[in-house]
């Protein structure tokens, strides 16, 4: 049962991380190009760096959190564990998204001076 938990958790987590990452990357291009209209390479470099860091951090976190999965006794505990782990990953993704938006704003503000 624990193997099923690991496989389900990693499959869903990595799929969500890649989906949200590609979505934010595509929408982030417009955002960073708007902030750096005279230097598109800087905007693209920031966007690529954010995507790489996002993938590394979230996939690493998903794999690292496998260590803390509790004993699975039945389907109910399996669902509870999966929901707890998925909600944590989604919370981290949301926090990172808003912190990245703020960091790009600060970089733009600093370079504008």
N, C-alpha and C positions, 0 to 999 in steps of 0.2 A: 504494500500500500504506500510505503514511503517513496518508492521509485516512481509510482504514478504521480505523487505529489510533486516531486522534483521535476519530472518531465512536463507536467501541466504548467507549473509555475514558470519555469524557464521559457517554455514556448510562448506563453501569453506575455510575459514580461518583456522578452526581447522583441516580440512582434509590436507591442505597444511602443516601446522605446524607439524602434526604427520608424514606425508610422508617424509618431509625434515629432521625431527629429526631422524627418523629411518635410513634414508640413511646416514646421517652424523655420526650416532652412529656406524653403521657397518663399514664404511670406516675409522672412527676415531680409531677403535680398532687397525688396522694395523699401523696407524700413532703413536699412543701412545705406542704400543708395540715395535715399532722401536726405540722410544726415551728412553724407559726404558726396555732394553732387559734382564737385570739381576733382575729386580723387576717387574714382570708382574702384580702383585696385585696393585701396585701404578698406573700403566698405566690404568688398568681397573677401579680403583676407580676414577681417574680423568675423564675418559670417561663417567662413570655413573653420576658423579656430573654435568658435562657439560650438559648431556641430561636432567637431572631433572631441572636444572636451566633454560635451554632453553624452556622446556615445560611450566614451571610456568610463565616465563616472557612473552612469546609470546601469550599464551592463555589468560593471564591476560590483556595484551595489546589489544588483539582483543575484549575482553568483555568491557574493559574500553573505547575503542574508539566508542562504540555504542552511548555513550552520546553525541558525537559531530556530529552525522549524521543530515544533514539539512532536512528541510521539503521536502517531495517527492510529486511532483505535477503530474508526469506522468512517462511513461516508460523511457523517455530520461534522466530525472533527477535521476531515479533509477539506470540506467546504469552508469551515471557519478559518483554518490556516491559510488557505488560498486567498480568501477575501481580505484577511489581515495583511498579507504580504503584498497583494495587488494594490490595496489602498495606500500602503506606505510608499510604494514605488510611484503611484500617481501623485501623491502629495509632494514628493521630492521633485518630480517633473514640473509641477506647477510652481513651486518655490524657485526652482532654477530658471524657469521661463521669465518670471517677473524680475528676478535679480539680473538676468542677462539684459533685459530691456533697460533697466536702470543703469547698468554698467556702460552700455552703448551710449546712453544719454550723457553720462559723465565724461566719456572719452570725447564725444562730440563737443561738449562744453569746454573741455580742456584744449582741444585742438583749435577751437574757434578763436581763442584769445590771441 
